[in-house]
Protein backbone atom coordinates (compact mmCIF):
# COMPACT_ATOMS: atom_id res chain seq x y z
CA UNK A 1 0.00 0.00 0.00
CA UNK A 2 1.22 3.49 -0.83
CA UNK A 3 -0.32 6.24 1.30
CA UNK A 4 0.54 9.90 1.76
CA UNK A 5 0.85 9.73 5.57
CA UNK A 6 -0.46 7.83 8.61
CA UNK A 7 -4.19 8.49 8.79
CA UNK A 8 -6.23 8.00 11.95
CA UNK A 9 -8.97 6.24 9.98
CA UNK A 10 -6.77 3.88 7.94
CA UNK A 11 -4.15 2.66 10.39
CA UNK A 12 -6.65 0.65 12.47
CA UNK A 13 -7.86 -0.97 9.25
CA UNK A 14 -4.30 -1.93 8.31
CA UNK A 15 -3.93 -3.59 11.71
CA UNK A 16 -7.17 -5.46 11.06
CA UNK A 17 -5.97 -6.71 7.66
CA UNK A 18 -2.66 -7.84 9.15
CA UNK A 19 -4.33 -9.59 12.08
CA UNK A 20 -6.89 -11.39 9.91
CA UNK A 21 -4.15 -12.98 7.84
CA UNK A 22 -4.38 -14.13 4.24
CA UNK A 23 -2.58 -11.06 2.93
CA UNK A 24 0.94 -9.93 3.72
CA UNK A 25 1.09 -6.18 3.52
CA UNK A 26 3.49 -3.30 3.99
CA UNK A 27 2.44 0.35 3.97
CA UNK A 28 4.85 2.79 2.32
CA UNK A 29 4.28 6.27 3.76
CA UNK A 30 5.38 9.37 1.87
CA UNK A 31 5.21 11.91 4.71
CA UNK A 32 5.17 11.77 8.52
CA UNK A 33 2.16 14.00 9.23
CA UNK A 34 0.03 12.57 12.02
CA UNK A 35 2.82 10.92 14.00
CA UNK A 36 4.99 14.02 14.50
CA UNK A 37 3.99 17.45 15.70
CA UNK A 38 3.07 19.33 12.54
CA UNK A 39 0.82 22.25 11.76
CA UNK A 40 -2.44 21.42 10.01
CA UNK A 41 -3.30 24.13 7.49
CA UNK A 42 -7.07 23.68 7.81
CA UNK A 43 -7.30 23.51 11.59
CA UNK A 44 -4.59 26.15 11.97
CA UNK A 45 -3.05 24.28 14.88
CA UNK A 46 -0.10 21.98 15.55
CA UNK A 47 -0.75 18.45 16.79
CA UNK A 48 -0.21 14.74 16.31
CA UNK A 49 -2.96 12.12 16.56
CA UNK A 50 -3.24 10.63 20.03
CA UNK A 51 -4.07 7.06 19.01
CA UNK A 52 -1.49 4.48 17.80
CA UNK A 53 -0.99 4.75 14.04
CA UNK A 54 2.06 2.53 13.47
CA UNK A 55 1.32 -0.54 15.58
CA UNK A 56 0.86 -4.18 14.53
CA UNK A 57 1.43 -3.96 10.77
CA UNK A 58 4.48 -3.50 8.54
CA UNK A 59 5.31 0.02 7.40
CA UNK A 60 8.13 2.28 6.37
CA UNK A 61 8.60 5.96 5.62
CA UNK A 62 10.10 6.69 2.21
CA UNK A 63 12.23 9.86 2.36
CA UNK A 64 10.40 12.90 0.99
CA UNK A 65 12.58 15.35 -0.97
CA UNK A 66 9.96 18.09 -1.34
CA UNK A 67 10.84 21.55 -0.05
CA UNK A 68 7.20 21.99 0.98
CA UNK A 69 5.95 18.59 2.10
CA UNK A 70 2.24 17.92 2.22
CA UNK A 71 -0.86 17.04 0.26
CA UNK A 72 -1.74 20.62 -0.65
CA UNK A 73 0.17 20.60 -3.95
CA UNK A 74 1.44 18.20 -6.63
CA UNK A 75 5.11 18.19 -5.54
CA UNK A 76 4.35 17.91 -1.84
CA UNK A 77 4.84 14.15 -2.12
CA UNK A 78 8.15 13.77 -3.94
CA UNK A 79 9.83 10.52 -2.92
CA UNK A 80 12.63 9.63 -5.36
CA UNK A 81 13.30 6.25 -3.74
CA UNK A 82 9.72 4.99 -3.78
CA UNK A 83 9.85 2.90 -6.96
CA UNK A 84 13.10 1.25 -5.87
CA UNK A 85 11.73 0.44 -2.41
CA UNK A 86 8.57 -1.06 -3.88
CA UNK A 87 10.54 -3.14 -6.38
CA UNK A 88 12.87 -4.39 -3.66
CA UNK A 89 9.93 -5.58 -1.58
CA UNK A 90 8.71 -7.57 -4.61
CA UNK A 91 4.97 -7.05 -4.18
CA UNK A 92 2.33 -9.15 -5.89
CA UNK A 93 0.17 -6.04 -6.17
CA UNK A 94 0.35 -2.36 -5.20
CA UNK A 95 -2.57 -0.41 -3.80
CA UNK A 96 -2.28 3.33 -4.42
CA UNK A 97 -4.35 5.72 -2.30
CA UNK A 98 -4.55 8.51 -4.86
CA UNK A 99 -2.90 9.34 -8.17
CA UNK A 100 -2.47 13.11 -8.28
CA UNK A 101 0.97 13.60 -6.72
CA UNK A 102 4.44 13.35 -8.19
CA UNK A 103 5.25 10.10 -6.38
CA UNK A 104 1.98 8.45 -7.38
CA UNK A 105 2.60 9.22 -11.04
CA UNK A 106 6.12 7.86 -10.67
CA UNK A 107 4.68 4.49 -9.64
CA UNK A 108 1.96 4.51 -12.31
CA UNK A 109 4.43 5.32 -15.12
CA UNK A 110 7.33 3.20 -13.84
CA UNK A 111 8.70 0.68 -16.33
CA UNK A 112 10.34 -1.19 -13.46
CA UNK A 113 6.93 -1.91 -11.93
CA UNK A 114 5.02 -2.37 -15.18
CA UNK A 115 4.34 -6.07 -14.52
CA UNK A 116 2.94 -5.48 -11.02
CA UNK A 117 -0.87 -5.08 -10.89
CA UNK A 118 -1.95 -1.70 -9.55
CA UNK A 119 -5.09 -1.18 -7.49
CA UNK A 120 -6.58 2.25 -6.89
CA UNK A 121 -8.51 3.59 -3.93
CA UNK A 122 -9.76 7.14 -3.73
CA UNK A 123 -13.05 8.73 -2.70
CA UNK A 124 -13.74 11.45 -5.27
CA UNK A 125 -17.23 11.99 -6.66
CA UNK A 126 -19.16 14.24 -9.04
CA UNK A 127 -22.11 15.09 -6.78
CA UNK A 128 -21.51 18.83 -7.03
CA UNK A 129 -19.44 19.04 -10.18
CA UNK A 130 -20.87 21.17 -12.97
CA UNK A 131 -20.38 20.37 -16.65
CA UNK A 132 -17.40 22.30 -17.96
CA UNK A 133 -14.44 22.02 -20.28
CA UNK A 134 -12.19 21.51 -17.26
CA UNK A 135 -14.33 18.67 -15.88
CA UNK A 136 -14.44 16.98 -19.28
CA UNK A 137 -10.67 17.28 -19.65
CA UNK A 138 -10.20 15.75 -16.19
CA UNK A 139 -12.36 12.75 -17.10
CA UNK A 140 -10.45 12.28 -20.35
CA UNK A 141 -7.13 12.35 -18.53
CA UNK A 142 -8.36 9.82 -15.96
CA UNK A 143 -9.55 7.50 -18.72
CA UNK A 144 -5.98 7.34 -19.98
CA UNK A 145 -4.38 7.08 -16.55
CA UNK A 146 -6.81 4.47 -15.25
CA UNK A 147 -5.83 2.02 -18.00
CA UNK A 148 -2.81 1.18 -15.87
CA UNK A 149 -4.95 -0.06 -12.98
CA UNK A 150 -6.12 -3.64 -12.72
CA UNK A 151 -8.79 -3.01 -10.06
CA UNK A 152 -10.56 -0.12 -8.35
CA UNK A 153 -11.74 -0.03 -4.74
CA UNK A 154 -14.92 2.04 -4.48
CA UNK A 155 -15.65 3.50 -1.05
CA UNK A 156 -19.32 4.11 -1.81
CA UNK A 157 -21.96 4.65 -4.47
CA UNK A 158 -21.00 8.20 -5.47
CA UNK A 159 -17.37 7.14 -5.80
CA UNK A 160 -18.39 4.09 -7.87
CA UNK A 161 -20.26 6.33 -10.33
CA UNK A 162 -17.22 8.61 -10.52
CA UNK A 163 -14.97 5.65 -11.36
CA UNK A 164 -17.37 4.45 -14.06
CA UNK A 165 -17.45 7.94 -15.59
CA UNK A 166 -13.65 7.95 -15.52
CA UNK A 167 -13.34 4.81 -17.61
CA UNK A 168 -13.21 2.03 -15.01
CA UNK A 169 -15.22 -1.01 -16.09
CA UNK A 170 -17.89 -2.27 -13.70
CA UNK A 171 -16.32 -5.72 -13.36
CA UNK A 172 -13.07 -4.18 -12.12
CA UNK A 173 -14.72 -2.11 -9.37
CA UNK A 174 -14.92 -3.68 -5.90
CA UNK A 175 -16.85 -2.33 -2.93
CA UNK A 176 -14.35 -1.47 -0.17
CA UNK A 177 -16.43 0.84 2.01
CA UNK A 178 -15.08 3.82 3.88
CA UNK A 179 -15.09 2.89 7.55
CA UNK A 180 -13.78 3.89 10.94
CA UNK A 181 -12.93 1.87 14.03
CA UNK A 182 -16.55 1.26 15.07
CA UNK A 183 -15.40 -0.96 17.93
CA UNK A 184 -13.23 1.76 19.49
CA UNK A 185 -16.13 4.18 19.62
CA UNK A 186 -18.53 1.62 21.07
CA UNK A 187 -15.99 0.53 23.64
CA UNK A 188 -15.77 4.16 24.74
CA UNK A 189 -19.52 4.14 25.40
CA UNK A 190 -19.24 0.95 27.44
CA UNK A 191 -16.32 2.35 29.41
CA UNK A 192 -18.11 5.59 30.32
CA UNK A 193 -21.76 5.81 29.23
CA UNK A 194 -22.13 9.17 31.03
CA UNK A 195 -19.17 10.83 29.29
CA UNK A 196 -21.52 12.87 27.12
CA UNK A 197 -23.40 14.31 30.08
CA UNK A 198 -20.10 15.10 31.81
CA UNK A 199 -18.90 16.86 28.66
CA UNK A 200 -22.12 18.89 28.52
CA UNK A 201 -21.82 19.96 32.13
CA UNK A 202 -18.20 21.01 31.63
CA UNK A 203 -19.24 23.15 28.65
CA UNK A 204 -22.22 24.64 30.49
CA UNK A 205 -24.84 23.00 28.25
CA UNK A 206 -28.17 22.00 29.86
CA UNK A 207 -28.83 18.27 29.99
CA UNK A 208 -32.28 18.80 28.46
CA UNK A 209 -30.98 20.66 25.38
CA UNK A 210 -31.08 19.23 21.87
CA UNK A 211 -27.48 19.56 20.71
CA UNK A 212 -26.61 20.13 17.06
CA UNK A 213 -22.96 19.33 16.41
CA UNK A 214 -20.57 20.54 13.73
CA UNK A 215 -17.20 18.77 14.00
CA UNK A 216 -14.39 19.67 11.62
CA UNK A 217 -12.40 22.49 10.12
CA UNK A 218 -14.09 25.88 10.23
CA UNK A 219 -13.47 26.68 6.57
CA UNK A 220 -15.65 28.03 3.76
CA UNK A 221 -16.15 24.77 1.85
CA UNK A 222 -17.74 23.13 4.91
CA UNK A 223 -20.23 26.03 5.28
CA UNK A 224 -20.31 26.48 9.07
CA UNK A 225 -21.44 30.05 8.31
CA UNK A 226 -24.55 28.75 6.54
CA UNK A 227 -25.23 26.43 9.46
CA UNK A 228 -25.02 29.25 11.99
CA UNK A 229 -27.45 31.40 9.98
CA UNK A 230 -29.86 28.47 9.63
CA UNK A 231 -29.66 27.82 13.36
CA UNK A 232 -30.41 31.46 14.17
CA UNK A 233 -33.49 31.40 11.94
CA UNK A 234 -34.93 28.24 13.54
CA UNK A 235 -37.36 30.33 15.55
CA UNK A 236 -39.42 30.83 12.39
CA UNK A 237 -40.13 27.11 11.95
CA UNK A 238 -39.93 25.58 15.41
CA UNK A 239 -40.12 28.36 18.01
CA UNK A 240 -40.76 26.16 21.06
CA UNK A 241 -38.22 23.46 20.21
CA UNK A 242 -35.66 26.03 19.10
CA UNK A 243 -35.53 27.45 22.63
CA UNK A 244 -34.14 24.09 23.77
CA UNK A 245 -31.64 23.78 20.91
CA UNK A 246 -27.90 24.36 21.20
CA UNK A 247 -25.30 24.64 18.42
CA UNK A 248 -21.76 23.40 19.06
CA UNK A 249 -18.83 23.98 16.72
CA UNK A 250 -15.96 21.63 17.54
CA UNK A 251 -12.79 22.47 15.67
CA UNK A 252 -10.90 25.50 14.50
CA UNK A 253 -10.05 27.25 11.25
CA UNK A 254 -10.08 30.44 9.24
CA UNK A 255 -13.79 31.19 9.74
CA UNK A 256 -13.76 31.01 13.54
CA UNK A 257 -13.35 34.78 14.19
CA UNK A 258 -16.15 35.58 11.76
CA UNK A 259 -18.46 32.96 13.28
CA UNK A 260 -17.81 34.21 16.79
CA UNK A 261 -18.53 37.77 15.68
CA UNK A 262 -21.83 36.74 14.08
CA UNK A 263 -22.83 34.74 17.17
CA UNK A 264 -22.04 37.70 19.40
CA UNK A 265 -23.67 37.57 22.83
CA UNK A 266 -25.15 34.15 22.10
CA UNK A 267 -21.72 32.54 22.52
CA UNK A 268 -21.88 30.52 25.71
CA UNK A 269 -25.66 30.69 25.76
CA UNK A 270 -26.89 28.61 22.83
CA UNK A 271 -23.81 28.70 20.58
CA UNK A 272 -20.59 27.09 21.79
CA UNK A 273 -17.12 26.98 20.25
CA UNK A 274 -14.85 24.14 21.35
CA UNK A 275 -11.25 23.96 20.10
CA UNK A 276 -9.82 21.07 18.09
CA UNK A 277 -10.38 17.75 19.87
CA UNK A 278 -8.06 14.82 19.30
CA UNK A 279 -9.26 11.30 18.59
CA UNK A 280 -9.55 10.02 22.15
CA UNK A 281 -11.79 12.96 23.08
CA UNK A 282 -14.26 12.56 20.21
CA UNK A 283 -16.45 9.74 21.61
CA UNK A 284 -17.56 12.01 24.47
CA UNK A 285 -18.23 14.82 21.98
CA UNK A 286 -20.56 12.63 19.93
CA UNK A 287 -22.29 11.35 23.07
CA UNK A 288 -22.90 14.95 24.12
CA UNK A 289 -24.68 15.67 20.84
CA UNK A 290 -28.05 14.59 19.46
CA UNK A 291 -27.36 15.01 15.75
CA UNK A 292 -24.31 15.77 13.57
CA UNK A 293 -24.57 18.43 10.86
CA UNK A 294 -22.23 18.53 7.84
CA UNK A 295 -23.50 21.09 5.29
CA UNK A 296 -20.43 21.11 3.00
CA UNK A 297 -20.90 22.64 -0.43
CA UNK A 298 -18.16 21.29 -2.66
CA UNK A 299 -16.82 18.05 -4.13
CA UNK A 300 -13.89 18.31 -1.74
CA UNK A 301 -16.12 16.73 0.95
CA UNK A 302 -15.36 13.42 -0.68
CA UNK A 303 -16.94 11.31 2.07
CA UNK A 304 -17.24 12.81 5.56
CA UNK A 305 -15.88 10.18 7.96
CA UNK A 306 -17.19 12.20 10.92
CA UNK A 307 -20.58 10.83 9.85
CA UNK A 308 -19.29 7.26 10.31
CA UNK A 309 -17.99 8.21 13.75
CA UNK A 310 -21.24 9.86 14.81
CA UNK A 311 -23.33 6.93 13.59
CA UNK A 312 -21.06 4.48 15.41
CA UNK A 313 -22.06 6.42 18.53
CA UNK A 314 -25.76 6.20 17.67
CA UNK A 315 -26.20 9.69 16.27
CA UNK A 316 -28.08 10.55 13.04
CA UNK A 317 -26.67 13.10 10.62
CA UNK A 318 -27.77 16.01 8.47
CA UNK A 319 -25.61 16.33 5.35
CA UNK A 320 -25.75 18.31 2.14
CA UNK A 321 -26.33 16.55 -1.16
CA UNK A 322 -22.69 16.91 -2.15
CA UNK A 323 -21.27 15.04 0.87
CA UNK A 324 -19.93 11.78 -0.53
CA UNK A 325 -21.31 9.47 2.16
CA UNK A 326 -24.87 10.72 1.70
CA UNK A 327 -26.06 8.11 -0.82
CA UNK A 328 -24.72 5.30 1.37
CA UNK A 329 -25.23 6.33 4.98
CA UNK A 330 -27.92 9.00 5.21
CA UNK A 331 -31.40 7.73 4.43
CA UNK A 332 -33.76 10.69 4.57
CA UNK A 333 -35.97 10.52 7.64
CA UNK A 334 -34.42 7.22 8.72
CA UNK A 335 -30.76 7.77 9.60
CA UNK A 336 -30.74 11.53 9.05
CA UNK A 337 -31.59 14.13 6.43
CA UNK A 338 -30.04 15.14 3.11
CA UNK A 339 -30.38 18.85 2.31
CA UNK A 340 -29.66 20.92 -0.76
CA UNK A 341 -26.19 22.43 -0.69
CA UNK A 342 -25.91 26.19 -0.17
CA UNK A 343 -29.64 26.30 0.62
CA UNK A 344 -30.35 27.89 3.99
CA UNK A 345 -34.09 27.12 3.82
CA UNK A 346 -33.47 23.42 3.15
CA UNK A 347 -30.97 23.20 6.00
CA UNK A 348 -33.24 25.12 8.38
CA UNK A 349 -36.13 22.77 7.64
CA UNK A 350 -34.01 19.73 8.50
CA UNK A 351 -32.79 21.39 11.71
CA UNK A 352 -36.39 22.14 12.66
CA UNK A 353 -37.37 18.50 12.18
CA UNK A 354 -34.41 17.38 14.23
CA UNK A 355 -35.04 19.61 17.23
CA UNK A 356 -38.82 19.14 17.26
CA UNK A 357 -38.85 15.45 18.18
CA UNK A 358 -36.09 14.13 20.48
CA UNK A 359 -37.69 10.68 20.63
CA UNK A 360 -37.51 10.42 16.85
CA UNK A 361 -33.86 11.42 16.96
CA UNK A 362 -33.16 8.53 19.32
CA UNK A 363 -34.90 6.09 16.96
CA UNK A 364 -32.95 7.46 14.04
CA UNK A 365 -29.75 7.07 16.04
CA UNK A 366 -30.52 3.39 16.54
CA UNK A 367 -31.10 3.01 12.79
CA UNK A 368 -27.83 4.82 12.13
CA UNK A 369 -25.97 2.35 14.34
CA UNK A 370 -27.43 -0.56 12.40
CA UNK A 371 -26.56 1.11 9.10
CA UNK A 372 -22.95 1.74 10.02
CA UNK A 373 -22.41 -1.93 10.86
CA UNK A 374 -22.18 -2.53 7.10
CA UNK A 375 -19.30 -0.05 6.90
CA UNK A 376 -16.76 -1.95 8.95
CA UNK A 377 -13.18 -3.19 8.78
CA UNK A 378 -14.48 -6.67 7.97
CA UNK A 379 -16.52 -5.37 5.04
CA UNK A 380 -13.57 -3.34 3.73
CA UNK A 381 -11.18 -6.28 4.07
CA UNK A 382 -13.61 -8.60 2.29
CA UNK A 383 -13.68 -6.18 -0.63
CA UNK A 384 -9.92 -5.79 -0.65
CA UNK A 385 -9.44 -9.56 -0.75
CA UNK A 386 -11.92 -9.91 -3.61
CA UNK A 387 -9.98 -7.29 -5.56
CA UNK A 388 -6.68 -9.04 -4.85
CA UNK A 389 -8.12 -12.41 -5.84
CA UNK A 390 -9.11 -10.89 -9.19
CA UNK A 391 -5.56 -9.77 -10.02
CA UNK A 392 -3.32 -12.11 -7.97
CA UNK A 393 -4.56 -15.71 -7.79
CA UNK A 394 -3.64 -17.32 -4.47
CA UNK A 395 -0.85 -19.87 -4.87
CA UNK A 396 0.79 -22.12 -2.30
CA UNK A 397 3.47 -20.22 -0.42
CA UNK A 398 6.88 -21.24 -1.71
CA UNK A 399 10.13 -20.47 0.02
CA UNK A 400 13.54 -20.41 -1.63
CA UNK A 401 16.64 -19.87 0.51
CA UNK A 402 14.48 -18.30 3.19
CA UNK A 403 13.12 -15.60 0.87
CA UNK A 404 9.48 -14.94 0.01
CA UNK A 405 8.82 -15.44 -3.70
CA UNK A 406 6.75 -12.87 -5.58
CA UNK A 407 3.54 -14.27 -6.99
CA UNK A 408 2.42 -16.07 -3.83
CA UNK A 409 -0.06 -14.23 -1.64
CA UNK A 410 0.28 -15.37 1.93
FENUR-V271302 format. One record per backbone hydrogen bond with DSSP energy under -1.0 kcal/mol. NH is the residue of the N-H (numbers start at 0). CO is the residue of the C=O. If there is no record, write none. Layout:
# FENUR-V271302
nh:NH co:CO
nh:NH co:CO
This chain:
# FENUR-V271302
nh:1 co:94
nh:2 co:27
nh:10 co:6
nh:13 co:9
nh:14 co:10
nh:15 co:11
nh:16 co:12
nh:17 co:13
nh:18 co:14
nh:19 co:15
nh:20 co:16
nh:26 co:57
nh:27 co:0
nh:28 co:59
nh:29 co:2
nh:34 co:31
nh:37 co:46
nh:39 co:44
nh:43 co:39
nh:46 co:37
nh:48 co:33
nh:59 co:26
nh:61 co:28
nh:64 co:77
nh:69 co:75
nh:75 co:72
nh:81 co:78
nh:84 co:80
nh:85 co:81
nh:86 co:82
nh:87 co:83
nh:88 co:84
nh:93 co:116
nh:95 co:118
nh:96 co:1
nh:97 co:95
nh:101 co:73
nh:102 co:76
nh:104 co:100
nh:105 co:101
nh:106 co:102
nh:107 co:103
nh:108 co:104
nh:113 co:110
nh:115 co:112
nh:118 co:93
nh:119 co:150
nh:120 co:95
nh:135 co:131
nh:136 co:132
nh:137 co:133
nh:138 co:134
nh:139 co:135
nh:140 co:136
nh:141 co:137
nh:142 co:138
nh:143 co:139
nh:144 co:140
nh:145 co:141
nh:146 co:143
nh:147 co:144
nh:148 co:145
nh:149 co:117
nh:150 co:117
nh:151 co:171
nh:152 co:119
nh:153 co:173
nh:159 co:155
nh:160 co:156
nh:161 co:157
nh:162 co:158
nh:163 co:159
nh:164 co:160
nh:165 co:161
nh:166 co:163
nh:167 co:162
nh:171 co:168
nh:172 co:169
nh:173 co:151
nh:175 co:153
nh:177 co:154
nh:181 co:179
nh:184 co:180
nh:185 co:181
nh:186 co:182
nh:187 co:183
nh:188 co:184
nh:189 co:185
nh:190 co:186
nh:191 co:187
nh:194 co:191
nh:197 co:193
nh:198 co:194
nh:199 co:195
nh:200 co:196
nh:201 co:197
nh:202 co:198
nh:203 co:199
nh:204 co:199
nh:208 co:205
nh:209 co:243
nh:211 co:245
nh:212 co:290
nh:213 co:247
nh:215 co:249
nh:217 co:251
nh:218 co:216
nh:221 co:218
nh:222 co:219
nh:226 co:222
nh:227 co:223
nh:228 co:224
nh:229 co:225
nh:230 co:226
nh:231 co:227
nh:232 co:228
nh:233 co:230
nh:235 co:232
nh:236 co:233
nh:237 co:233
nh:241 co:237
nh:243 co:240
nh:244 co:241
nh:245 co:209
nh:246 co:269
nh:247 co:211
nh:248 co:271
nh:249 co:213
nh:250 co:273
nh:254 co:217
nh:255 co:252
nh:258 co:254
nh:259 co:255
nh:260 co:256
nh:261 co:257
nh:262 co:258
nh:263 co:259
nh:265 co:262
nh:266 co:263
nh:267 co:270
nh:268 co:265
nh:269 co:265
nh:270 co:265
nh:271 co:246
nh:273 co:248
nh:280 co:277
nh:284 co:280
nh:285 co:281
nh:286 co:282
nh:287 co:283
nh:289 co:210
nh:290 co:210
nh:291 co:315
nh:292 co:212
nh:293 co:317
nh:296 co:220
nh:300 co:297
nh:301 co:299
nh:306 co:303
nh:308 co:304
nh:309 co:305
nh:310 co:306
nh:311 co:307
nh:312 co:308
nh:313 co:310
nh:314 co:309
nh:316 co:334
nh:317 co:291
nh:318 co:336
nh:319 co:293
nh:320 co:338
nh:322 co:319
nh:323 co:300
nh:324 co:302
nh:325 co:322
nh:327 co:324
nh:328 co:324
nh:329 co:325
nh:332 co:335
nh:333 co:330
nh:334 co:330
nh:335 co:330
nh:336 co:316
nh:338 co:318
nh:342 co:339
nh:346 co:342
nh:347 co:343
nh:348 co:344
nh:349 co:345
nh:350 co:346
nh:351 co:347
nh:352 co:348
nh:353 co:349
nh:354 co:350
nh:355 co:351
nh:360 co:356
nh:361 co:357
nh:362 co:358
nh:363 co:359
nh:364 co:360
nh:365 co:361
nh:366 co:362
nh:367 co:363
nh:368 co:364
nh:369 co:365
nh:370 co:366
nh:371 co:367
nh:373 co:370
nh:374 co:371
nh:379 co:375
nh:380 co:376
nh:381 co:377
nh:382 co:378
nh:383 co:379
nh:384 co:380
nh:385 co:381
nh:386 co:382
nh:387 co:383
nh:388 co:384
nh:389 co:385
nh:391 co:387
nh:399 co:402
nh:402 co:399
nh:407 co:404
